[in-house]
């Protein structure tokens, strides 16, 4: 089943969340880019180097700025052949296409141009994966994902996008053997012991719930669903929580995304003490996903779950 892109109202709501999370350098560069000072983004990306997860996170957040494509064009004109400028332009064109401000073909062309200038960088392929995940065929999604993996086998954001797409297929009823669970389990087993992909099976559960609830096969209140209480679900969530206790990746740029998914799962499972520990680590860094699933006010859902877990009345 294909789920349509978010509505304009949902997009506006999502923009209320800080996609930079706790990356203060990224926040400063984003502010400067909004003012046309692309040189700050230039310096940031130069310092980021080939930390691919961090680079992907930073470029995707910078590309969210409404005029990022225009400033990336200016940067590229000033520095023809700049791989960083081309990659930012590619992701900005993807964002424009997803907002229906630009065309998918233009975005694909920009991604291909960035690949030429930065052949080892998975980020242009990440942009193409974002585009095809929303608008393309399954084959196009898989091709883009495999190109990302060829350059960064455990790319965090790419795996999340792939799980989200797979979870939407066959959303006509619960299926404990659905392919998205197998995909996430294999990715977690294949990754190094300290990889945050250990949490991917939990992400798969949340994304599958979203697909099922959207099609009317699960209740709209996730905490009222037994989706989180099967033997398989409990095994997955216990393993992910144990991994977090042992390996918490304080330095990973998207760790707060994982913590939000894990806190959501523990809350829905009814494990308030474990959820409380996660909420303490999250602080104010709430993410729209998965708290908005299937169509909820994410901030309100997060606060209600946190208050229950922490015993706030």
N, C-alpha and C positions, 0 to 999 in steps of 0.2 A: 504494500500500500504506500502510495506517495502522499506525504503530508505537505501541504502548501507552506510557503515561507510565512514568517510572522506577519500579522496585520500591522498597519501603520500605527495603531494604538499600542500594540505590543512593542514595536520598535521604539516608540517614544518612552515607554516604561523601562525598557532595557537600558536606554541611555542614561537613566538615573543611577545606574550602577557604575562603579569605577572599574573599568576594564583593566586599568593599570595595576590593580590590586595594591600591593605594598611596595611597588617599584617606584621609589621617589625620583630617581633619575629619569625614568620614563615619563613620569608625570610632568616634570619640568620641561622635557623635550617636546611633549605634546602641547603644552601651553605655548611654547615658543613657536612651534610649527603653526598653530592656529593664528599667530600674529605675523606669519610669513617669514620667520627667522629659521629657515631650514638648516642653517649651519649647526644649530644645537643638535638636531637629529643626526646630522652627518657625523658629528663627533661621537655621539652615543653609539651609533652603529659601528663605527670604526673600533671603539673600545670593546664592543660585544664580541667581535671576531667570529670564530666558528663554534661558539657555544650555541648550537642550533636550536635547542628548545627556547633559550633566552632570546635569540635573534628572532625566531618565529613569533614569540609573544610580543616583543617590542614592535616589530614591523606591523603586525596585525592591529595593535592598539593605535599606532600612529596613523594607520590607514583609515581609522574610523573618523578622523577629523573631516568635516564636510569639504574643505578646500585642500585636502592633502594631495589630490591628483594635480591640482594647479601648481602647488609649491614643488612637487616632485618634478613636474615638467620644467619649472624654472631652474631647479637644481641640475637636472640633466642637461639643460641648455648651457649652463655655466661650466659643467664638467662632463662633456660628452664621453661616453664610455664608462661612467661611474656605475659599478655594479650595485652599490647601495641605493643610488637614486633610481635605477631601473627596477629594483626589487620593490621599493616603496611604491613606485608608480604602478607596478603590476597589481599589488595588493589593493591599492586605492581604486584601481579600475574594477577589480572584483567587487569591492564594496559598492561602487556605483551601480554595477550591474545588478547586484542583489537588492538594491534600493530602487531599481527600475529608473535610475538616472542616466545609465549608460547601457550599452549593449553587451551581451555575453561574448559576441565575436570580438569586440574591442578588448575586452578583458582577457580573453584567451590569447590574442595577439600580443598584448603587453606581457603576459606571463611567458610566452615563448621567447620574446625579446630579452627578458631578464635571464632566462635559462642560458642563452647564448653568452651573456656577459658574466654569469655566475654559474658555471656548469656543475660545480660541486655543492652548491647551496640548495638544500631542500625547500627553502622558503617560497620560491616561485611555484613549485609544485604544490606546496601547501595551499597557496592562493587558488590554484586550479582545482584542487580537491574541494575547497570551500565552495567554489562555483558549481562544480559538477554534483556535489552532494545535494545542492538545492535545485539545480536545473537540469542536470545531465542524466544519462543512462547509468545503469549499474556497471556496465563495462567501462565507461568513462571514469567512474568513481574508482574502480579497482585499479585501472591503469595509473591514475594520478597517485593513488596511495602507494602503489608499488614503486613508483619513481621517488617518492619521499623516502620510503624504507631503504631503497638502494643507496641513499646518501646519509640516512640516519635511521638505523634499524629500529630504535625504540622511541621514535619521535612521539612526544606526548600528545600534542594537539591533533596530529594526524590520526592517531588511534582513537581519540575521542570522536572525531568526525566520522570515521569509518563505523564505529559502534552505533552512532546515532542513525546513520543511514540503514545499516543492517537491521536495526531494531524495528524499523517501520515496515518491513516486509512480512506479509502474512499476518496482519493484525486483526484476525477474525476470531481470536480466542486464545486463552493461555496455552502455552506449549513449553513444558519444562525442558524439552530438547531443542529449542529454537537455536538456529545457527549463531545468533549473536552471542549466546552464552559460550558456545564452543570457541568462537573467535577470540573472545576476551580471555577465556581460560588459557588458551594456547599462547596468546601474547604475554600473559603474566608469567607463565611457566618458562617461556623462551628468554625472557629478559633477565638481566643480572639480578642478584638477590636484593640489591639496594635500589632497584628501579621503581619509580612511582607507578609504573604500569601494574604493580601488584594490586592497585585499587581499581583497575579497569573492569574486573568482573562486577564490582558494585555499580560502576557507571552503566554497565550493560543492563543491570536490573532496573535502574531508574529510567533509562531510555526505553526499555521494553514496556515498563509501566505507562510511560507517556503515550506510546503508540496504542496500547490497549485501552487506556482511559479515553483517549481521543475518539476511538471507534466505538465507545460505549460498552466495552467488555470488562472494564474495571470501574469502581466508584471514583467520583471526581475528588474525593478526599483520600489522599494516599494512605493516611494513617488508618483509614477504615477498611483497607484492602488486606487480604491475606497474602498478597503478592510477596511480602517481605518475610513471611513466617513459614514458608516451606522448608523442608530439610536442606534442599540445595541452597536456598537463599541464606539461611542461617549459617551454613558452612562458609559461603563466600564472604559474608560480612564479618564473621569471626576471624577468618584468615586475614582479611584486609586490616581489621583493627589491630590484630597482633603484629602485623607488619609495621603499622604506624608506630606502635609502642617501641619496636626495636630499631626501626630504620628512619624515623621521621626526617624528611629531607628539608631542613630549614632553608637551604639555599636554592631550592628549585623554584623557577619563576612562576610555575602554575600550581604550586602545592596547595594554595588556598582553594583552587577549583576542586581538587581531590577532597580536601577537608569538608567542603560544603556537601559534596555527594555522600561522603561517609557519615556526616552528622545527620543528614536527611534520612539515610537508610536506618541508622540506629534509632532515630526518633520514631520512624514508622514501624520498626521492629518492636518498639516498646522498651528499649534498653536505655532508660533515661540517664543512668549514671555514666555510661559510656558516651552517650550523646553530650552530656554536660562537659566532659573533658575536652571533647572536640570543639564545642561552642566557645570554651575558654580560649582555645588556640586561634579560633577564627576571629574573635573580637568583632570589629565592625565591618570586616571584609566579606560581606554577604555577596553571593553571586546569584544572578537571576535563575540560572539552571542549577539544580533541579527544583528549587522552591516554587517556581511558577508552574510546575507540571500539575495537571495538564493545561489549565488556564486559570491560574490563581494569582492573586496579588502577592508577588514574591516577598516583598518586605514584611507584609503582615503575616504571611505564612512562616517566615523565618523567625520573627519575633515571638509568635505564639509557641512555636516548637522550642525555642530557646528558653522562654519563660517557664514552660512546663518542665523541661529538663533540669533547669537550675532552681526550680521550686519557687519562682517569683509569683506572687499573687497580686 
